Amino acid sequence: MNKTDFSFYFLKFFLAIFFILFINKNFAQPDITRFYDSAHHWYDIHDEDRAIDPLPNQQKYRSTEFEYMADNILLFQKDNGGWTKNYDMQAALTSEQKEKIITDKSNLNTTFDNGATHSQLTYLAEVYTILKNEKYKTAFLKGLDFVFSSQYGNGGWPQFYPDTSGYRKYITFNDDAMNGVMELLFKIVYNNSDYTFVPEDYRGKAKVSFEKGIDCILNCQIVEDGKTTVWCQQHDNITLKPQNARTFEPAAICNMESANIVLFLMKIPNPSERIKKSINNAIKWFEESAIHGLRVQVVQAPKTEFIYHTSSYDRIAIEDKNAPRIWARFYELKTHIPIFCNRDGIIVYSMEEVERERRTGYAWYHYAPEEVLLQYPKWQKKWEK
């Protein structure tokens, strides 16, 4: 190798190291974990309302191939600007699958459930920031128009839009449906670096939409006999009262979803006195509703295929004085007793009364408020002066 060749290869090596250490650091690849729930439903749960099914050996793009994934997102975007749920944005679709998705664009089964719409918009914003390809910006703004048009006057969003039949019309905190939209708007309103491309008129709309959303969240917080608690999974789109959803999801006080709501409220800069009060009241409820001396244990059980999932285990609740505090998924309105439910809609008062299909297919106990209680002292020190 002569001196010229050596200098050339040394330069290439230096540039590669520079890209890895500096340029690639500044342009981190977009996060694909937000699509995992929807992908899980596509592969593992039968859904008659989808245009395509996964192939037995469905190929996937690598997380680094984010341009292909962004093109998938454009492909799945419906005519009204939103997205439906329960597909894998990482799937390398065949020509036949793509054609079926294209012909399904006029089917407006658009939703915010299972991360749909707000996850796609967040990903498009991140990809546009890296690639500056106008087609991603155009799709993003079209999706943002869908977000604005689907918001209720009271500030909430339905689970589905424009199909608001049944419980689809309710304001939904389950699966971070409303929280996901609010997180998206938060990034626009507070100038996240991935959203600097958003035009001023859209920023203005986002600010109005965000503020209405905050009002809705605060207005939905459950108050009973003067005692403020937290939130339900779904709230009525008119009265804002707790509402039933699926047959095994009764109107109740729901700590799992509420924990995410409080974590979101704690992020807001210069919170109003009303937001502070909401957070403080929720903290009191989390502390009062904690269950001590109980542990949920997973045990082996005969492999059984249910309609929506297959299970080779079971869950049991056992007494354990050394167990960390835990919370129930649902607390009965008024009595504040932990409640459970089967698919027949009948409320029971222990997890052992729940059929195995629902015991293994739903999280009846959880630790979600623990993260809120851990972060609260720092938030309190900063804002409660």
Summary of the structure (lengths in Angstrom):
residues: 385
radius of gyration: 23.3
end to end distance: 69.8
largest distance: 86.7
contacts: 1189
relative contact order: 0.08
helix: 49%
strand: 13%
